Amino acid sequence: MNYSTPRLAERVAHYTQEIILPNILNWEKNRTADRSFLTAAADFGLLGLETPLDKGGLGGSFLDKVAMAREMSQASMAVTFALINSQNIAARLSGSPVSRHAEEIAPLLRSGKLVGCTALTEPSAGSDFAAIQTSATKTAGGWILNGEKAWITNAAHADIIMLYAQTDPEKGWRGIASFLIDARNPGFKRGDCHDILGGHSIGAGGFSLTDYFAPDEDRLAAPGDAFKYAMTSINGARTYVAAMCAGMLRNALDQAITYGKERTSFGQPLLQHQGLKWTLADLATERECLDLLTAKAAHHIHTGADAVLSAAYAKKYAGEITVPGVTACIQAMGANGLKADTLLGHHLACAKIAAYTDGSTEMMKERIAAFF
Ligand SMILES: Cc1cc2nc3c(=O)[nH]c(=O)nc-3n(C[C@H](O)[C@H](O)[C@H](O)COP(=O)(O)OP(=O)(O)OC[C@H]3O[C@@H](n4cnc5c(N)ncnc54)[C@H](O)[C@@H]3O)c2cc1C
């Protein structure tokens, strides 16, 4: 997958080399989400990746986002996912008909002064998105929101949230609308980050809303439309998460191959032993398949074709091969594969995260089987 301009490739490469790689081990050690990588991303323009040029962004395409996801995740999927989640909100609001969204909030998101996120999941509803209980009740001039969200990327420091809430429980998914929530307003309370096994930069956590008032102009999508919007945009997310998995696998495999060429056992390089060579050859083939599935889904999204099935294939396959693939690379490097500075442990935690975000592997099987 190539970038639309070489300049964009350079930005991503420089950000990865200068910001992620020198810091990721410390961020992991501290077990915290460090907001500085989002601020730094603004210096490289990356928070405006998909915002059109005439609105102050880089004017990149969905294919650029997928290429960035794949390359940057070789250093950290957690950082990449957090960055993309914030830029998604910047891009969405830059096209809003509400001038406060497009001209005040979107530029602040692109500059890294504000951080964005998307909130569907709740403590009691994940896979079953239609079962969310956060309520939105109509009142004069706006909506009153109450409820709790959990497992939200960037919840550690998000300021601007695209949040889904139920306006009429009797209507099921048709009652779900989306709202812009400003974490600086009364009624918003941030919780602690979830203490997870790794990938802390993703900043996953929760928050609650108590009689939070959203003016009418902050209702982003009407009941019913919001659910459909979420179901369409999630195909894009599944595709770039699959690309992130391909990036992690590439990095893990490159390291295992280099190690196998340099390290000897029983009088020859490790890689000359058939058992290891074949394991890595199988893995290289799987990585190639993942790249192809991802490219197909990305092409569908880029051209406006229906991507439900192709995105589900890519995400399901990524969810199944990445954890065992990274584990095999750790094994191929012996004890050295366990060292933190290989980033293989970080990739392993992130590969596990990727098997949940934007729909679990089991939910991908459900999607695929719905076409039978
Ligand atoms: C680090 C991280 C970041 C995240 N970021 C965000 C975010 O930014 N925004 C957001 O809204 N959400 C986010 N999520 C939440 C993610 O979307 C959910 O974790 C995911 O949808 C699964 O929901 P759950 O964890 O509640 O699992 P559950 O729905 O409780 O499911 C538990 C298990 O049962 C399986 N299962 C459920 N139903 C079925 C079924 N019908 N058939 C077979 N198996 C089934 C699931 O696959 C899973 O393995 C994030 C999650 C993580 C881990």
The ligand as a Gaussian input file, in Angstrom:
#p B3LYP/6-31G(d) Opt

LIG

0 1
 C       -7.688000      -1.247000      24.318000
 C       -9.095000      -1.124000      23.825000
 C       -9.493000       0.053000      23.213000
 C      -10.835000       0.226000      22.815000
 N      -11.232000       1.410000      22.246000
 C      -12.560000       1.646000      22.021000
 C      -13.014000       2.930000      21.575000
 O      -12.234000       3.826000      21.294000
 N      -14.354000       3.129000      21.484000
 C      -15.263000       2.160000      21.771000
 O      -16.463000       2.421000      21.685000
 N      -14.873000       0.906000      22.174000
 C      -13.532000       0.631000      22.304000
 N      -13.098000      -0.612000      22.719000
 C      -14.100000      -1.634000      23.051000
 C      -14.200000      -2.734000      22.009000
 O      -14.916000      -2.269000      20.896000
 C      -14.906000      -3.913000      22.726000
 O      -13.948000      -4.474000      23.603000
 C      -15.423000      -4.933000      21.757000
 O      -16.510000      -4.420000      21.043000
 C      -15.872000      -6.219000      22.493000
 O      -16.754000      -5.894000      23.510000
 P      -16.493000      -6.432000      25.018000
 O      -15.066000      -6.221000      25.333000
 O      -17.507000      -5.778000      25.880000
 O      -16.737000      -7.971000      24.950000
 P      -18.159000      -8.716000      25.132000
 O      -19.138000      -8.115000      24.199000
 O      -18.492000      -8.779000      26.581000
 O      -17.780000     -10.151000      24.630000
 C      -16.968000     -11.042000      25.411000
 C      -16.508000     -12.171000      24.497000
 O      -17.665000     -12.849000      23.999000
 C      -17.637000     -12.873000      22.588000
 N      -18.982000     -12.761000      22.066000
 C      -19.885000     -11.765000      22.311000
 N      -21.034000     -11.996000      21.657000
 C      -20.853000     -13.158000      20.951000
 C      -21.638000     -13.907000      20.041000
 N      -22.861000     -13.500000      19.671000
 N      -21.129000     -15.053000      19.524000
 C      -19.883000     -15.457000      19.845000
 N      -19.070000     -14.787000      20.693000
 C      -19.538000     -13.644000      21.229000
 C      -16.767000     -11.684000      22.188000
 O      -16.180000     -11.876000      20.907000
 C      -15.724000     -11.678000      23.295000
 O      -14.693000     -12.589000      22.980000
 C      -11.754000      -0.827000      23.033000
 C      -11.327000      -2.035000      23.605000
 C      -10.010000      -2.197000      23.975000
 C       -9.578000      -3.502000      24.579000

